[in-house]
Amino acid sequence: MTTIIRRITFLLILIATWEVISKLGLFPQFLWPPLLIPNDPGGVTVFGTLINGLISGQILQATFTTLGRLLMGFAIAITLGLLLGYLIARYKLVDDTLGFLVTALQSIPSIVWFPLAIVWFGLGVQAILFIVTIGATWTMTVSASTGFKNVPQLYTRVAKTMGSSGLHMFRTVILPGSVPHLISGLRVAWAFAWRAIMAGELLAGSGGLGQLLDMGRSLQSMDLVLSVMIIIGIVGTIMDHFVFLRMERSIAKKWGTSNNLA
């Protein structure tokens, strides 16, 4: 409870400071030129725009549109990442060939794929889903392969001695032993996917929070831009603290890997 109070107090102080600086015109001119930003971007104005957008449904609809696309692309990326990661960890030939390629592809920003996505899928939702999937797949593949490789050989040898093999060994030995890396991979992959969909929607302009950002830029409505940025931050925080963190604790408690995840 103390932590929550501290965070709320801190945010209120930030908003109050932001409002005072805005009202007194203390923004540095080279950072906040009044000719380019004609409306007042103070904290009260921005949160008023945010609340109005939520009540009218404009921001909520855009948020649900973005999350729907994100979850679809993220699910595809996780499936591909786990499959490729297992193949890379299991077979030396795949590691030497595909593993090398995945490492190289991971260093390429997902937005770089956007021109190819337009050529292959057109300027629409399919291109955005492709960008999201690409943004998360390679990170998940690397994390999964690392996790599978780092499962102690003693575990697999004991499992084989007790007659375990194939899918049973994967489910009862390899998967639990790689949990720390998989959870870390999920969190990083989600962050990459989240950034990818923002860039994709900004360029594709087919609805979602990205299109709202672009509309705010076109209208020079910085209060709308900042409102969308706040929503993006809130969604990211909720996913990290209430989804991935709880998932991490739950799996750690179930499979007894809490010491590794501490």
N, C-alpha and C positions, 0 to 999 in steps of 0.2 A: 504493500500500500504506500509505503514511504517513497519507493521508486516512482510510482505513478504520479504522486503529488509533485515530486521534484521535476519530472518531465513536463507536466502541465504548467507548472510555474515557469520553467525555462522557456517554453513556447510562448506563454503570455508575455514574458519580458521581451522576447524577440519581436513579437507582433507590435507591442507598444513602442519599442525603439524604432522599428521600421516605420510606423505611423508618424512619429515625431520627426524623423529625418525627412519623410516625404512632405509633411505639411510645412516644414521650415525651409524646404528647398535645398537641403544640404547634400543631395546626391552630387558626386563629382560630374562636371559637365561632359568630360570626355567619356564617362561610363554611362551616363543617363542624359543624353542631349534632349532638351525639351522640344526642339523642332521635330525630332524623329519620334518622340513619345509624347503626344499632345495631351493624353489623359493622365489623371492622377493615379499612380500605381501604389498607393499606400496600402497598409495592411487591412484597414477597414474596407476600402474599396474592393480589394481583391477577394476578401472573404465574403463580402456582399455579393459579388459576381458569382462566386463559388456556390453560395447557398441558393441564389436565384436559379443557377443552372441546374442544381440538384432538384429543386422544387418543380421547375418546368419540365424536367426529364431530359433536357439536352445533354447534360454531362453524364447522367446515368446511362442513357441509351448508348452514348459513345463508349463509355467504360465497358458495358456488357458486350458490345460489338467487338471491342479490342480483346477482351478476356476470352471470348468464344474462339476467336482465331488463334490466340496465343495457346490456349489449352489444347486445341487440335494439333497445331504444329509441334508443341512440346511433347505430346503423347507419341507422335510419330518419331520424334528425335530420340526419346528415351528408349523406345522399342528398338530402333536401329542401333543406338549406342550400346545397349546391353548385348545385342546379338554380335555386332562387330567386335566389341570388347572381349567377349568370350572366345571368339574365333582367334583373335590376336593372341590372347593369353594361352590358348590351348595348343595352337599349332605354330611351330617355329617358322615354317615357310610363310604363313600368313603374317606373322610378326615382322619378318624381314622385308616383306613387300607392301602389304596393305598398311601395316603399322607405321612404316616409314612415310607413306603417303598421307595418312591421317594426321601425323605430327606436322607435316608441311601445310596441310589444309587448315589446321587449327590456327595457324598464324595469320591467315587471310581474314580480314574483317568481313562480316557477313554482308554488309551493304555493298561490297565490291561485286557481289554476285547479282546485284539488281539489274544491270543491263542485260545479262544473260537470262534472268528471270522474265524480263519483259519480252525478249525474243521468243522464249519457249512457251510462256503462258499468257502473254499479253499484260496490259496494264490493268490489273484487277486483283481480286482476292487470292487467286491461285498463286500469283507472283509473291504476294505477302506471305502466304503459308510456306512457300518455298524458302524465302529468306529466313523465316523463323526456324524452320527445320534445320537449315544449314547452320544457323547461328548456334544451335544447341547440340547438334549431333556429334560434332568432332570432340567437343569438350567432354560430353558424356562417354564417348568411346574411350578416350584416353583415361578418364577416371575409372571406368569399369575394368579396362584391361589391367591397369595398375593394381586395382583392388583384387582381382582374380589371381594375378601373379604373386601377390604378397600373402596369400593364404599359406600358412606354414605347411610344409610337406608332411610333417608328422601327423597332422590332422587327416590328410588324404590317405596316408599309409595305414593309419589305424582304421579308417573307414573301409578301405579295401579289405583289410584283414577280417573285418566283421561282415563282409559280403556286400558292402554298398558300392554302387557304380552308377554310371549314367545320370539320369535325371534325379534319382534319389540322392546321389552324392552332391549334385549341384544344389539341390534344395536344402539339404540338411547340413552340408559342410562348407562348400565353396561360397554360397550366397551369404550365410551368416558371417563367415570369416572376412568377407570383403565389405561389410556394412559401412564402416567409417569412410572408406573411399567413395562408396556409392552415394551416401548422403551428401558428402562434400561435392561430388559431381553434380547431383541434382540441384543444389543451391547455386553453383556457378553456372550451370546450363540454363537455369531459369533466368538468371541475371542477363546472360547473353541473349536469350530469346526475347526478353522484355525490351532490351535496347534495340534489337533487330526489328521488332514489330513497330516500334515508334518511328524508326527511320523508314521502314517500308510504307507505312501509312502516310507519312509526310510526303513521300515521293509519288505514291500511287493515288492518293486522294480519294480513297473509296470508303469513306466513313471512318468511325473510330476516333480515338483521342488524337491520333496524329493529324487527322484532317482538321480537328478543332484547333490544334496548334497552328496549322497553316492558315486557317481562317483568321485567327487572332493576329497573325503576322500581317496578313493582307489588309486587314482593317485597322492596323496599328493599335489594336486593343490589347495593351500589355496586361491589363487585369484579367482578361480571358486566358492569355498565354500562361500567366503565373498560376491561375486557378487550375488549369490542366496539369501544370507541373506539380502542384500540391497533390492532386489526385494520383498522379503517377508515383509520387513518393509514398503516399498513404498505402496504396495497393502493394507496393514493394515491401513496405514494412510489415503489413499484415501477412503476406505470404511467407516472409522469412521467419517471423516470430510465432505466428499461430499455425503455420502449416509445417514448414521444414524443421523448425526447432522442436515442435511437439512430436513430429515423426521421428526425429533423432532420439529423443528421450524415450519414446515408446519402444522403439526397436532395441535400443540399448538395454532397457529393462527386461524385455522379452528374451533377448538372446545373450544377455550377460556380457555385453561389450562396453559397459559404461566406463571402465577404466581407460579404454582406448579412445573414447569420445570425449573424455574430460578436457 
